[in-house]
């Protein structure tokens, strides 16, 4: 089945350029000129990935992400014209999976798209569930629950939790997490690990400021609480 990519950008020439190139690469391409129209299209057409511009009229990329992440975990790659870390970090905090800065080369964009697609489309091996207290990660169904309630994670957040939860007590540096995540297609930067961990804590911790599961080892990295063991 052909994967569908939704291109969201207020500039018609950008949408046309991306649509032509992505179509040549074998993707089905949809487009929207602002976040409001993108929400409508995404809800009805169910894309496999979204390329999202930030600065748009009516509803910008940040507003779109804040709304869409309440409904779907479809991967999103931000396209921003501002070469500023704050733009990308805010997008990641809202649930984006990756970002790319304009102007970019099509080859780089395709590499990021394929990386995210590999991460989300890979077959999940049948393994035992990981459980710590009322937190459960099921690799077979690719779901996480807390106290029986489904926790909606992005693909990167799921992979991060799986890595640390599989080795409770082991300290992971940010660099080592990047290396482990690269096996499933992660193409981000070291500083973005902090953002994804913060997002993950906000979803699985009762008090993210005082986490009971994912601990920060200052100056080193992160670890899953050593008293928590896989089932």
Secondary structure as GFF3:
##gff-version 3
##sequence-region A 1 231
A	DSSP	beta_strand	4	8	.	.	.	ID=ss1
A	DSSP	alpha_helix	12	24	.	.	.	ID=ss2
A	DSSP	beta_strand	28	32	.	.	.	ID=ss3
A	DSSP	alpha_helix	35	45	.	.	.	ID=ss4
A	DSSP	beta_strand	49	53	.	.	.	ID=ss5
A	DSSP	alpha_helix	61	68	.	.	.	ID=ss6
A	DSSP	beta_strand	75	80	.	.	.	ID=ss7
A	DSSP	alpha_helix	85	93	.	.	.	ID=ss8
A	DSSP	beta_strand	98	101	.	.	.	ID=ss9
A	DSSP	alpha_helix	106	121	.	.	.	ID=ss10
A	DSSP	beta_strand	130	132	.	.	.	ID=ss11
A	DSSP	beta_strand	135	138	.	.	.	ID=ss12
A	DSSP	beta_strand	143	146	.	.	.	ID=ss13
A	DSSP	beta_strand	149	151	.	.	.	ID=ss14
A	DSSP	alpha_helix	155	166	.	.	.	ID=ss15
A	DSSP	beta_strand	172	173	.	.	.	ID=ss16
A	DSSP	alpha_helix	174	182	.	.	.	ID=ss17
A	DSSP	alpha_helix	190	204	.	.	.	ID=ss18
A	DSSP	three_ten_helix	208	210	.	.	.	ID=ss19
A	DSSP	beta_strand	214	217	.	.	.	ID=ss20
A	DSSP	beta_strand	221	224	.	.	.	ID=ss21
###
